Amino acid sequence: MSVGSYQKQSASSGLISLQADQSDLKAFADFAALVPKAAAAAQRRAINRTLRWLRTHVARAVSRQEKIAVGAVRQRLRAYPVGGNGHGKLWFGINPIESSRAGRPRQSRTGVSVAGRRYEGAFYRRVYGGQPDIWIRTASKHFKASDYPDSEVSGGGGASSGWISENGSRYPLAKAKISLDDVRPHFERWTKQAHEHLLKVLEQELNFELQKYLRGSARV
């Protein structure tokens, strides 16, 4: 464990890696040398507990900021427990999320509303199987590219682009999505908070292992 926690971002995701560094563990060095398995177990539990804590708080923060149902945000978060390298990781997919997952879509004669957002001229229905989504014909006067990120509206984009051709190529459709680019600046803050929380939990877990060791030594 030569470095502490850190974060990395890509075009479609963010990754927070949690681990304690040597300077944070100096106070427990003697105990770790004496009972290495107990110290390793404490670190593993501390990191995994912190990952669960971080997943909960990131989901709530993004839900509040972007007005998206917290359950939909949680589906974008994947926690990877501690492996052999002593790292625990939290992966967050930050490519645009379907607007239909932000809340309960409501169809009216003039469009679709969901979670405080209004999509004039759109309709909510299943297109070519799968789950229902919010769609708009790209020829509609209400179409705004900012409401339909990741949609290729000129040419056939394919299933991953959000572009679908309905009834041949006469009625190209775009799927309503919500950009998550605004959450990017928060990754450094979340990483710092998670690392601080990790050190607190690590102290608790090491103390727990120390007390077990002392009770066992007293019986011997």
C-alpha positions in Angstrom: 0.0 0.0 0.0 2.2 2.7 -1.3 -0.4 5.3 -2.3 -3.8 6.4 -0.9 -7.2 6.7 -2.5 -7.5 8.2 -5.9 -10.0 8.7 -8.8 -9.9 8.4 -12.5 -12.4 9.5 -15.2 -13.1 8.5 -18.8 -15.6 9.6 -21.4 -18.3 7.3 -20.0 -17.4 6.5 -16.4 -15.7 7.5 -13.2 -13.7 5.2 -10.9 -12.8 5.7 -7.3 -10.2 3.5 -5.8 -9.9 3.2 -2.0 -6.9 2.1 0.0 -5.0 3.2 3.0 -1.4 4.3 2.6 1.6 3.4 4.9 1.6 6.8 6.6 -2.0 6.2 7.8 -1.1 2.9 9.3 2.0 3.8 11.3 0.1 3.8 14.5 -0.9 0.2 13.9 2.4 -1.1 12.4 3.4 -3.1 15.5 0.0 -4.8 15.7 0.0 -5.5 11.9 3.5 -7.1 12.2 2.3 -9.2 15.2 -1.0 -10.3 13.8 -0.8 -9.7 10.0 -4.0 -11.7 9.2 -6.1 -9.8 11.7 -4.8 -6.5 10.3 -5.5 -7.5 6.8 -9.0 -8.6 7.7 -9.6 -5.2 9.4 -8.5 -3.3 6.3 -10.6 -5.5 4.1 -13.8 -4.9 6.2 -13.0 -1.2 6.5 -12.6 -0.7 2.7 -15.8 -2.7 1.9 -17.8 -0.8 4.5 -16.6 2.5 3.1 -17.5 1.4 -0.4 -21.1 0.8 0.7 -21.1 4.2 2.5 -19.7 5.9 -0.6 -22.2 4.2 -3.0 -25.1 5.4 -0.8 -23.9 9.0 -0.5 -23.0 9.3 -4.2 -26.4 8.0 -5.3 -28.2 10.4 -3.0 -26.0 13.4 -4.1 -26.5 12.7 -7.8 -30.2 12.0 -7.3 -30.7 15.4 -5.6 -28.5 17.4 -8.1 -29.9 15.9 -11.3 -33.5 15.2 -10.1 -33.2 11.5 -10.9 -34.8 8.7 -8.9 -32.1 7.4 -6.5 -32.8 3.8 -7.6 -31.8 4.6 -11.2 -28.6 6.2 -10.0 -27.7 3.2 -7.9 -27.9 1.0 -11.0 -25.1 3.1 -12.4 -22.9 2.4 -9.4 -20.9 -0.8 -9.0 -18.8 -1.6 -6.0 -15.9 -4.0 -6.3 -14.8 -5.4 -3.0 -11.2 -5.6 -1.9 -9.0 -7.9 -4.1 -5.5 -9.2 -3.7 -4.0 -5.8 -4.3 -5.7 -4.3 -1.3 -7.9 -2.0 -3.5 -11.6 -1.6 -3.3 -13.3 0.3 -6.2 -16.5 2.1 -7.0 -17.4 2.4 -10.7 -19.9 5.0 -11.8 -21.3 5.1 -15.4 -21.7 8.7 -16.3 -22.9 8.5 -19.8 -26.4 10.0 -20.3 -29.2 8.2 -18.6 -32.7 7.6 -20.1 -35.1 10.3 -18.9 -37.8 7.6 -18.4 -35.8 6.3 -15.5 -35.7 9.6 -13.7 -39.2 9.1 -12.3 -42.7 8.2 -13.5 -43.3 9.5 -17.0 -46.7 11.1 -17.6 -48.1 11.4 -21.1 -50.4 14.3 -22.1 -51.7 15.4 -25.5 -48.7 17.8 -25.9 -45.8 15.8 -24.6 -44.3 13.9 -21.7 -43.3 15.1 -18.2 -41.1 13.3 -15.8 -39.3 14.4 -12.6 -39.9 18.0 -13.2 -38.8 17.9 -16.9 -41.1 18.5 -19.8 -40.6 17.1 -23.3 -42.9 18.9 -25.7 -43.9 16.9 -28.7 -42.6 13.6 -27.2 -44.4 10.4 -26.6 -43.8 7.6 -24.1 -44.1 4.1 -25.4 -42.2 0.9 -26.3 -40.4 1.0 -29.7 -39.4 -2.3 -31.2 -39.5 -4.2 -28.0 -37.7 -3.6 -24.7 -38.9 -1.1 -22.1 -41.0 2.0 -22.8 -39.0 5.2 -23.3 -39.6 8.8 -24.1 -39.2 9.5 -27.8 -39.6 12.3 -30.3 -39.6 12.5 -34.0 -36.5 14.5 -35.0 -38.5 16.3 -37.6 -40.7 17.7 -34.8 -40.6 21.5 -34.2 -40.1 20.7 -30.5 -37.0 18.6 -31.0 -34.0 20.0 -29.1 -30.7 18.2 -29.3 -29.8 19.2 -25.7 -32.8 17.1 -24.4 -31.7 14.1 -26.4 -27.9 13.7 -25.8 -26.1 10.7 -27.5 -28.7 10.6 -30.2 -27.5 10.4 -33.8 -30.2 12.0 -35.7 -28.6 12.1 -39.2 -28.0 8.7 -40.5 -28.5 5.3 -38.9 -26.8 5.4 -35.5 -27.7 1.9 -34.2 -29.1 0.7 -30.9 -26.4 2.3 -28.7 -26.8 5.8 -30.1 -30.5 6.4 -29.2 -31.4 6.8 -32.9 -34.2 4.5 -34.2 -35.9 4.5 -37.5 -39.6 3.9 -37.2 -41.5 2.5 -40.2 -38.3 2.4 -42.3 -36.4 5.6 -42.5 -39.3 8.0 -42.8 -39.6 8.8 -39.1 -36.3 8.9 -37.3 -36.7 9.1 -33.5 -34.5 10.3 -30.7 -34.6 9.0 -27.1 -34.8 11.6 -24.3 -31.8 11.3 -22.0 -30.2 13.3 -19.1 -26.6 14.3 -19.3 -24.5 13.4 -16.2 -21.5 15.6 -17.2 -22.2 18.0 -14.3 -21.3 15.3 -11.7 -17.7 15.1 -13.0 -16.3 18.0 -10.8 -17.5 16.2 -7.7 -15.3 13.1 -8.1 -12.3 14.6 -6.3 -14.5 15.7 -3.4 -16.1 12.3 -3.1 -12.7 10.6 -3.2 -11.4 12.8 -0.4 -14.5 12.3 1.8 -14.4 8.5 1.2 -10.7 8.4 2.2 -11.3 10.3 5.4 -14.2 8.0 6.2 -12.1 5.0 5.5 -9.5 6.0 8.1 -12.2 6.4 10.7 -13.7 3.0 9.9 -10.2 1.4 9.7 -9.5 2.6 13.2 -12.7 1.0 14.4 -11.9 -2.3 12.7 -8.4 -2.5 13.9 -9.5 -1.8 17.4 -12.0 -4.6 17.1 -9.2 -7.0 16.0 -6.9 -5.7 18.8 -9.6 -6.3 21.4 -10.1 -9.9 20.1 -6.4 -10.5 20.2 -6.0 -9.1 23.8 -8.9 -11.2 25.0 -7.4 -14.3 23.4 -4.0 -13.5 24.9 -5.5 -13.1 28.4 -7.0 -16.6 28.2 -3.6 -18.0 27.2 
